[in-house]
Amino acid sequence: MNSHTPYRKSKPSNLPPFGTLPGEAYIRQVLDYNPANGFLSWARRTPDLCSPVVDAKGNTWTSHEVADWFNTKFANKRAGTKVNKWGKGTGTIKYSTVKLNGVTLPSSHVCWFLGYGSWPNGRITYKDGNPSNLRLDNLIETNEPFFNKSARKRTG
């Protein structure tokens, strides 16, 4: 196997179309969540979740090689990307997002989903005020819609 990154030429037929939210079974296959400590991590990939690819140098990778590459680089490591968001008078607030199948979701929503088996109806807030604490008992569902247009400040 090569040391550089593989690029997918086509995806396995068992995966949902790119840009659509995958179902519960797929999410549980690709992510692991520990509700007691709030650790959200990438699960080990099996070859059936990977497709053969051709990398930038023209080398072909089998689905087994792609799974091995993914597992070496990402498996059991924290899932998500920290995002900076300006808070009211508090400076920068950091929360994380996870990209699944081309759809970016707040990590707190993914943890809620994995913990309770359904998506939250509104925003998720945190009992301790810390958006990095994703323990299930720290997540609170609110009635406020996730995209609250009234919260945006208007300029001009």
C-alpha positions as a printed Julia matrix, in Angstrom:
156×3 Matrix{Float64}:
   0.0    0.0     0.0
   1.18   3.52   -0.76
   1.83   6.22    1.82
  -0.25   8.95    0.21
  -4.0    9.51    0.43
  -6.37   7.44   -1.71
  -9.1    9.2    -3.69
 -12.38   7.43   -4.23
 -13.33   6.85   -7.84
 -16.7    5.28   -7.04
 -18.43   4.36   -3.81
 -19.91   1.05   -2.69
 -23.57   0.62   -3.58
 -24.46  -0.05    0.09
 -23.75   3.6     1.02
 -26.38   6.35    0.81
 -26.15   8.95   -1.97
 -23.57  11.66   -1.23
 -25.07  14.69    0.5
 -27.95  12.78    2.12
 -28.09  12.05    5.81
 -27.24   8.38    6.34
 -29.48   6.12    8.41
 -28.92   4.9    11.96
 -27.3    1.6    10.93
 -24.64   3.37    8.84
 -23.94   5.98   11.54
 -23.49   3.23   14.14
 -21.1    1.43   11.75
 -18.82   4.43   11.24
 -18.9    6.09   14.69
 -18.43   4.91   18.27
 -19.85   6.92   21.17
 -19.31   6.44   24.9
 -22.19   8.27   26.63
 -20.49   8.07   30.04
 -17.43  10.1    29.05
 -18.72  11.78   25.87
 -15.98  10.41   23.61
 -17.1   10.3    19.97
 -14.66   8.44   17.74
 -14.36   6.92   14.29
 -15.09   3.2    14.26
 -12.87   0.71   12.46
 -13.81   0.36    8.8
 -14.48  -2.95    7.18
 -13.75  -3.42    3.45
 -17.49  -3.48    2.65
 -17.67   0.2     3.74
 -14.79   1.12    1.43
 -14.43   1.06   -2.31
 -11.4    0.46   -4.49
  -9.79   3.79   -5.42
  -7.2    5.2    -7.75
  -4.89   7.73   -6.08
  -3.38  10.87   -7.6
  -0.39   8.89   -8.89
  -2.58   6.36  -10.7
  -2.08   3.54   -8.19
  -5.11   1.34   -7.54
  -6.06   0.55   -3.93
  -8.31  -2.39   -3.08
 -11.17  -1.92   -0.6
  -9.06  -3.87    1.94
  -6.14  -1.47    1.49
  -8.43   1.55    1.83
  -9.92   0.1     5.04
  -6.41  -0.56    6.41
  -5.34   3.0     5.53
  -8.44   4.49    7.22
  -8.06   2.34   10.34
  -4.39   3.29   10.7
  -5.09   7.01   10.33
  -8.52   7.52   11.97
  -9.98   4.49   13.79
 -10.54   5.0    17.54
  -9.51   8.67   17.26
 -11.78  11.59   18.15
 -14.32  12.3    15.43
 -15.15  15.84   14.53
 -13.59  19.2    13.87
 -13.47  22.08   16.36
 -15.3   25.15   15.09
 -14.91  28.65   16.5
 -18.11  30.6    17.06
 -18.23  34.09   18.47
 -20.28  34.17   21.68
 -21.99  37.19   23.21
 -19.35  38.89   25.31
 -17.62  35.61   26.08
 -15.07  35.49   23.3
 -14.71  32.45   21.12
 -16.76  29.35   21.89
 -15.48  26.08   20.46
 -17.82  23.29   19.49
 -17.29  20.38   17.14
 -18.93  19.14   13.98
 -18.83  15.75   12.26
 -19.11  15.29    8.52
 -21.01  12.17    7.5
 -21.53  11.42    3.83
 -21.0   15.07    2.91
 -23.43  16.4     5.56
 -21.93  18.47    8.39
 -23.66  18.02   11.75
 -22.99  19.32   15.25
 -21.27  16.59   17.26
 -23.76  17.17   20.07
 -26.64  16.19   17.74
 -24.81  13.05   16.62
 -24.16  12.09   20.27
 -27.83  12.69   21.1
 -28.81  10.49   18.16
 -26.43   7.7    19.15
 -27.49   7.94   22.8
 -31.28   8.12   22.34
 -31.85   6.69   18.87
 -33.58   9.8    17.46
 -32.49  13.24   16.29
 -33.16  16.17   18.63
 -36.1   18.39   17.68
 -34.33  21.61   18.64
 -30.98  22.93   19.75
 -28.73  21.12   22.18
 -27.39  23.05   25.15
 -25.02  21.9    27.88
 -25.77  21.61   31.6
 -22.26  22.75   32.48
 -22.08  25.33   29.66
 -19.14  23.51   28.04
 -19.78  22.56   24.38
 -16.75  20.25   24.46
 -18.39  18.07   27.14
 -20.45  15.62   25.06
 -21.45  13.28   27.9
 -25.05  12.24   27.34
 -26.11  13.44   30.8
 -24.69  16.89   29.95
 -26.75  17.35   26.77
 -30.11  19.14   27.05
 -32.63  19.35   24.22
 -34.35  22.74   23.93
 -37.43  23.85   22.01
 -35.42  26.52   20.21
 -34.99  25.62   16.53
 -31.46  24.73   15.47
 -31.38  27.5    12.86
 -32.71  30.49   14.8
 -32.88  33.41   12.36
 -33.97  35.83   15.07
 -30.68  35.24   16.93
 -28.69  36.8    14.06
 -27.84  40.46   14.37
 -28.89  42.6    11.47
 -26.45  45.16   10.16
 -27.08  48.33    8.24
